[in-house]
Amino acid sequence: MTIEDARNNFAQKVIQSLHAKDETARSLGISIDAAGMGWCKINMVVRDDMVNGHSVAHGGFIFTLADTAMAYASNGENNQTLAQHCQITFISPGKQGETLVAAAREVSRTNRNGLFDVEVRGKNERLIAAFRGATRTIKGQTDPDLGEAPKTI
């Protein structure tokens, strides 16, 4: 196993642990498709109670999906990391019953500051929203039982 594999496996454990404690994500039906160090891919089906008066996915739910993807991607090192600033641009409406997929990736990490891009896509890879978020690492571990992430060489 390479160090990269070990780090991705470790990040997956941290992300699964975080998801297990994430009542908001679980109540919205958000599930993890794939994850690794500095990235993750999650999904959510737009339910009837998630549509607005225009019968499309409410932007708040799309934002929450993107924010959750960033949260999972940013916590892989097992250091508690929180959103500091986020912005979203809605491109196309999500539709009732549609599965939305949010793919987050780390763009930069310097000391305690991180920058992440998230794309939310719908059916046929249609771009629903583009999200950029800044994170801040604070004291403490996401899951103290897991210890420290394997170090890079």
Summary of the structure (lengths in Angstrom):
residues: 153
radius of gyration: 15.4
end to end distance: 14.2
largest distance: 53.0
contacts: 497
relative contact order: 0.21
helix: 32%
strand: 42%
